[in-house]
Amino acid sequence: MIEPADITVVIPSFNRAHCLPRALDSVLAQTLKPLEIIVVDDGSTDTTTQLLADQYRGIKAIYQDNAGVSAARNTGISASKGVWIALLDSDDAWHCDKLKQQLEAVQEFPQSRLVHCDELWIRNGVRVNPKNRHRKSGGWIFEQCLPLCAISPSAALIRRDVFEDIGLFDENLPACEDYDYWLRFTHQEPVLYIDKALLSKYGGHDDQLSRAHWGMDRFRIQVLFKLLRTATLDSTQRCAAIEVLSGKIKVFAAGARKRGREEEAQQLESELSMIEYTGSVQ
């Protein structure tokens, strides 16, 4: 049996004092209590430090100079004690039985090393319905993960040995680091999925990561190049990855050309031609 003490919750946060309490309170309200809650304050300049010291003294707070969400998650994971790592973004909130239902699921399927769940979307205070392309699922979902991020970090419960086997989050990526991680995992093994909304994701705010970086697909293109260069994809997976990369490069190059970045467009198209011709990344 898996005990609650086997879970570490890792919450990276940067200048999120306005919403961090909602995330923390949702963890404290869980029907199944984790061993520890780690908040990694990634160089916040707001009132986060005082908030944690005054209102959340039982929570382990780690302070570091600003290094990005990947580095913050990695710091928390490296400092954790649990057999299972539950990720939570500081602007999201779990429903009260999220951890309980996920642990019950992995008890039923003990070979599973990553379990995620469905979610509710709240944008500017209003619930919205995600498009079909955002629909979640389980099993062998590598091809579903290629177009966009198909697993929300806040939905993921990951066994510690996954990080030992495939490494931590890529700190060289300022965004789409989760997209990168799920591709690294899902091309090797299936994921377990709970078809219930066990968290709420809040969007529309000015400090949302997707708003901080223009052209998110440029990071996905970077990830796909790296995947084709380093991952042990089978022939079907490689063909699928090249097809998605081709589509992303064509769209991105067209946009670059409209903005007068002809050299960038030509470089991407040249790299794409080489991949399509040789089937590999140089």
Steps between C-alpha positions, in 0.01 A plus 500: 500500500618853422491730801434875494852550633632393162392826331690826465316799351724739303375852423725741307404865541619837373319816612178309561410616850158596366405141405747274685269471806228347281743232382636432848159489663387245240789274604432546870134409436584164341322200647829313468783697657845508338824452684623847416420811301792683342463850359796615293502880498678577174633843590166669571504874564142522629374396845545124446776467762295672769186309402669163545666604826181640652226270376658170393764417756452124465597511134859459386602815313813508285625834372718537192600768251265518203587216263169405338227248563707196395779583742247566776326167445835322489607661827183376668527151354865473605412604856200267527468187713191338355482194279241690295534860382182702447553817297280805547530836326451794732202635304304173504301320772428134569158363590493343845533132404754540218786321674273232647356403163839497332656278763203264483553482123868407527417244766273336244764530226830484693713487186399857416761767568306809389133567562312813395137614493251726332460864602266798504604817321428836658589807294455848643267352760277320248497127432582419137496175304830382351512411132512138387874523435550561873312184597693280744548124482715214621702212363757547226443868426829603336337604173232695688778686685675611180277792393473661845534432870254219576568470874470790742782513755245567774322176406811281512600261775839350411698224664844613611689243296370664180725798574787264568445325166432788260629800691345823620336787312711672234619828652606632160134534401331820623161349400355168375721315746200284590439422130861384483470283810182321398650413160809360670275283717220396267718367219623238749197400706126557548333737743208436731204735470206576729209629296383743768569869551712500815643851470417846375738686270479878509594700191469843350726677750785723385781292655394177332807336343342469157453878498860567601646338188392569140473216251489200734545265204859620462574318825307192385708501180813511714369209707419290194847556354649384831266201516597384151865548582514326837199274561476134408185531292372207300433551129131581549573751775777661294275541196226651715745742665639611163150555364402723793833684488452562128160657558625721783803620302292589195260710707775659705717578196206665326448721805871583521501597133203735551693673776807548282705219655587336169828350621328327790231364268756365254706338776197313635393390152853379424509294819158358420610400149800319644281311746246402236780386268714306749247423774740628763622821663860600444 
